[in-house]
Structure formats: C-alpha cells, structure tokens
Amino acid sequence: MGVYQVMQHGRSHDLIVVQDDGDLLAVWEVVQPQMAQLPSCPHIITADLVATWLMLNPAVQTVPVWGDGLVVPERDTDPAALHGRPLSQLLLASRALCTPDETADLAELTALYEIDLQLDTAAQFAHLHTQMKQFFATDIAIEKPFAPPRVLPDLVAIYDALTSAILVVAPSDEQWLQTTDWAAVHTWFKGQFDALLITTPEHLAHVANGDLAFDFAVHQYRHAWGDDFLVRYRPPLTQIIRRALAHVLDLYMQAVPSDYFGVDADHLRKAAHDLHNHLLRISLRYDVLSFDLDDIEIDPPPSLIEKTSSSQHERIYEIILHFRRWIAHYQAILQQLETA
C-alpha cells in the first residue's frame, strides 16, 4: 500500500494504492471515520492498474506521501495530449459567456494560465482561447449553413446534449469573443437549452478526437443543426476505446471511495445502489459503442450482476469486482486494436 499526492494541471488530490480489492474493507475502516476532516475524498486504485492509469493520463505527476515512488511507464509526450484536460475544460468554461454565474471552470483555467482577473469574462475567455489554440486541430472544412441566427451570424453547427448545447462558431472576426452580444445569444436560445457551450470547429474537432472521443462516440452529444462536420473527423477506434477505458477507470477510482468511504455503516445500502447505477450506465454506453466492435473477436462484455450477498460490504465488494471486469474488458479490446 501507499499514499500519494497527485497533481495535474493545477488540481491535486490524494491517491491510495492498495495491493488488491480485498484490502478495501480495511481501508474503509481506517478512512471512513476521518472523511469529515479530509479536504476531499481520496482516490483509490489497485497496484496492478497504476501503469494503465498513468499511461492514460500523461500529464499526471505523483509525489509519495507514504510508500515507494510509483513506476512511471512510457507515456505520450505530445503537447496536445498533455493539455487534453484543459482543452476539454475550455469547452465547459465557455458556459460563463452566456451564463455569468457559471464561472467555476473559467476561474480554474484563468488561475492555471495566469489570466488577468480584472478582465471581463469575454476577455478572459479570449485570452485562454488564444493561448490554447496552438493545440487545436487545423484545416477543418466547414459548409456554411443557410440562415444562421442574427445574434450569431457565424454559427455553423449545433450539437446538443439534452438540456445543453454546443454552439460552433467559425468566426470571420478575430475579436468575435469580445464583440458578440452573449446576453442576446442567451436570450435567443432561452427555453431550448439550460446551458450553452461556445467553441470553434478546430477546438471541437480536437476535443471530440481527444478527451471527449468516447462521449461523442456514444452520442452523448448529437448533431442538431448546421454542418455535421465531426462525421468527417471521427477519431480512430483505438482512441475511442482508450477514452472508454479511462472513463471506467476514473469511475472505479473516484466513485468507489466517494460513494463507499463517504458513508457510515448505516448508509451502505445507498452506497451499493449508487455504485450499481454507475455499472448500469457503463453497460448502456457500451451497448451503443458495440456497433463499432462487430469486426473484433472479443469475449462478451460483463453481464449485469445479481444480488447474491446479504452483507452490504460484500455486496459492494461484488460491485467493485464488476468494475474490474469492465476495466479488463476494455483493456483486452485496446490490446487487440494496438497489436493488430
């Protein structure tokens, strides 16, 4: 076992590395009584998954608090990959343009990139956009749609995710972020979407091929209007599976401690219920993705688990093992794709 401080793009949290999943009950007994005093819930991982996690997160740095240093595998050194999370967070930060009280992601990025806080929201976002666009995709061909809204004449596409929408703008003016009347844009779409994310074709093509490749592959964002240019820039299946694996691994590392360690013995039933719901969503998203896997010879995915134990600790342990089966399933697919 070991305890580490993890740092990535200005964020930090504690990570507990255990030998195997059987150690989790012992960890719960130690950590749970102290949860109220901890600044945040620690993440947790078994030793055999550390190399995979570090490979999927090339910008992560770890410092041992207790235990030996982690062995770091060979990782992607491409600057665009190293900035994957800030680039996807830039998309979320754009909510502040039309919804001024949604500033958490923008504030985090302005601190990370040392943007002047005296600037207004549009100017802060414009400075971030300028600093990051060196990592964007290039040469994105766009077909201008007919009759864009008058409040946003350079709008070329809309992708929606139920209550939110991504507005894709191909600006004809370099000052577009500061000259656009974002309050008018918010009013124009009011009643259709609760949140508006603002981006360019180059930025969206990058995140849809990078950190959000899995989200777009399982149609979390759907084309709603204009040029569906992302169909022409679909990421390779290897990248989609890599992000799917990262998604399940992140859930395992974060949901298990927050749902399990964050409750006392009287509330373990709810923890088991919440963790099982995560498994249901993993299964549903895989069902969507499975159409892309028809040509790959792989074992069937893990089936949904039935309740077999009366002990809530044992029930949660069964769920945790099921997380592991999903991780192993995606690892097997990725290995097959990378060695093909």
N, C-alpha and C positions, 0 to 999 in steps of 0.2 A: 504494500500500500504506500501511497504518497499523497502529499497535498501540494498544489502548485498554484501560483498566481498566473493567470492567462491574460495577455494583453493583445488587443487587436484594434487598430485604428481608433485609439483614444478610449476604448472601453476596456474594463478589466473585471474579472470575477475569479473566484476560487474554483479549482478543479480537484476533485478527489479521485484518485486512481486506485481501484481495488483489484485484487487478483482474479476473482470471478464473481458471478452474480450471487453466489451463495453467501458472499460477505455483506450483502446489502442490509439484511436484518440487523447485523451487528452495527453497521454504520447508522441505521435509523435510530437504534437505541442510544447512540452517542450524540448524534446531530440534532434529533428532533427536540429534545429539551432546550437546546441552545438557539433554535431557529429565530425566536423573537429578538434575540440580541445581535443576530448577524445582519450586516448591511444589505445582503442579498443572498438568495439561495445558491449554494454551491452547485456546480455541475458535477456529474459523476460519469465515469467510464471504466470499463474493464481493461486490463493491461493489454490484452490481445487486440483491442480496437484502436489503441493510441496511434499507431503508424498510419492507419486508414484515415483517422480524423485529421492528423497533421497534413497528410497528403491532400485532402480535400480543402484544407484551409491554409494556403501557403503564406498568408500574412501573419498567422498566429505566432506569438512568442510566449515562451513559458519560463517561469523562474521558480525553482524548487523552494517551498517553504519548509517542507519536511519530506525526506526521502531523496533518492538519487535523481539526477537530471534525466529528462526524457531523451531517448534516442530519436533524432530527427531524420526522417527519410529524405531522399532526394525529392525536391518539390519544384513546382512551376515558378520560374523567376520572371516571367513576362509581366511588365508593369501593369498591363490591363487586368491580368488575373489577380495581381496583388492588390489592386484597387477595386476588386469586384464588389465588395460590400458597400463602400462609399458611393459607387456608381449606381447601385440599385437603391441606396438610401436617398440619393439625389432625386430620384423619381418620387419617393414618398415625401421628401421635403418640399416638393413643389406645391403640395396642398396649401401651404401658407400663402401662396399668391392670391387664391380666391377665398380662402377661409383663414383670416388673420390670426385666429386663436389656435390654429393647428401648427404650432411652431417647434414642437419638441425635436423632430428630425432636423429641421433647419438649424436650430440652436446648436445641436451636437456637431453638425458639419461645419458651421461657422467657427466654432471653437477649434475643431481639428485643423482647419485650413487657415486659421488666424485671420478671419474676415472682420473688418471694422464693424462693430456692433452699433455704431452711430448711424450707419446707413439704413435706409428704409428696406422693407422686406424684398421688394423687387430688385433693388441694387445689390443686396446681399446675395440673392439667388443668382443674379447675373455674374457676379464675381466668382461664385462657385462653379457656375456653368463654364466660364472662360477657363478656369484652372483645370477642369476635368475633361474638357472636350478633346484634349490631346489623346485620350484613351478611347474615344468614340469610334464606332465603325465609320468607314468612309465610302464615298461613291454609292450612295443609296439613291436608286432611281425611283422617282415618285410621279404618279399620274395625278395631276391636279383635278379634284372633283368639281362638279358643277354646283354653283350657288352655295358657297360656304356662308356661315352666319356673318352678318355685317359687323358684329362686335369682334370677330376674329377672322378676318378675311384670308389669312394664310393657313387656316386649319385644313389639313389634308386627310385626316383619318381619326376615327374614334374607336377605341376598344373599351368594352365595359365589363365590369365585374359586379353584377347585380346592382348594388347601391352606389358604386363609384365608377368613374370613367377616366380613361387616359385620353387626353386631347393631344393629338400630334400636330405640331406646327412646323411648317417649312418656311422659316422667316425670310422675307425679302429685305429686311432692315436689321442691321446688327444691333440696334438699340431696342429691338422688339419687346424685350422683357420689361423695360422701363417705360416704354411709350404705350403699351397696351393698357386699356382700362379693365383691370381684372375684376373690379366690382361689377362692371357691366357684364362681363363674361359669366360671373357667378349668377347674376340675375337672369341671364338668358337661359341657363340650364337649370335654374331653380325648379324643384318639383320633379325633375328627371333623375338627378343623382345627388347623393348627400356629400360626396367628395369629388373634387376634380384634380387630377394629376396632369401636369403640363410637361411636355417633352418635345424633342425633335426626332425626326426619323433616324438620325445617326445614333442618338443616345438610346432610343428604344430598341433599335436593332442590336445594339451591344448588350443591353441587359437581358433581352429575350434570347440571346445566344450565350449568355453568361450565367449570372446568379439566378435569373428567373427562367432559365430554359425549361425546367420541369413544370413550373406554373403555367407557362404558355402551352406546353405540350399536352397538359391535361385540361386545357380550356378554362383555366381559372379566369383568364381574360379572353373575351370573344370579340371578334370584329363586328362593329355595329354600323359604321358609316364610312364612306370615302374609300381611299385606296388601301386594300388589304395587302400592303407591301411586305409584311412579315412572312407571307407564304413563299416569297421569293428568297428569303434569307433564313430558312429553317436551319437550326443547328444540327450537327451530326448526332446520331442516336447515342454515341458514346458520351457526349456532353450531357444529353438529357438524363441518361442513366446515372452519370456521376452526380448530377444535382439531385436526382431522386434519392440516391444513397445518402447524400449529405442531409437531405430533408429528414429521412427516417432516423439517421444517427443523431441529428440535433434534437429531435423529439425524445429519443431514448436518453440522451444526456441531460436534457433540461426538464422534460415533463415528469420523468420518474422522480427526481428529487423534489420538484416544486409540489407535485400532487401527493407524493408519498411522505417525504420528510416534513412537509409543511403542515401535517395534521397529526393530532394525537390519536391514541388507540380507539377513542370513541367515534372517530370520523373516518376510519379506514374504509368503510363500505363506500362512502362517496369518492374516496381516492381511487378505489378499484373501478368504480363506474366511470370516472373521468378518464382514467388511463385506457379502459376498454373502448371508450369513444374515439380516442386517438387511433386505435387499431382499426376501427371501422372506417375512419376517413382514409387511412393508409390503403386499405383494401379497395375502397371505392375509386381512389385515384389510380390505383394500379389497373383496375378494370378498364379505365379509359386509355391508359398507356399501352395495354396489352395488344391492341390492334397493330402497334408498330413492332411487336415482337414475334409475329407469326413465323418469320423465317429463321428464328433462332431456336435451336434444340435446348430447352431448359426444363428443369423439373417444374411441376405445378407450383404455384405460389402457396404460401402457408394458408391453410383454411382457418375460418373463424373458430375461436376456441369456445368450448362449453365449460360452464362452471362445474368443477369436479371436487372442490375443497370447501369445507365449512369454515376454515380459518381464513380471515381476511388477509393476514400476512402471506399465507400460502397462495391465496387467490392472486394477490399482487405479484408474487414470485412467478406464477404461471404466465401472467400478462407480460412481465419483463422478459421471460424466455421467448415469448412470442415476438416481441420487438426484435430479439436477437435473430429469430428465424427470418424475419423480413430483411434485416441487415445482411445476413448470409445470402439470401436470395438475390438481392441486388448486387452483392459482391460477385456472385457467380456469373451473373449476366455481364457485368462490367469486365470481368476477366476474359470471358469468351469474346466480347467485342474487341478488346485491346490486343488479343493474340490472334485474331482472325487474319 
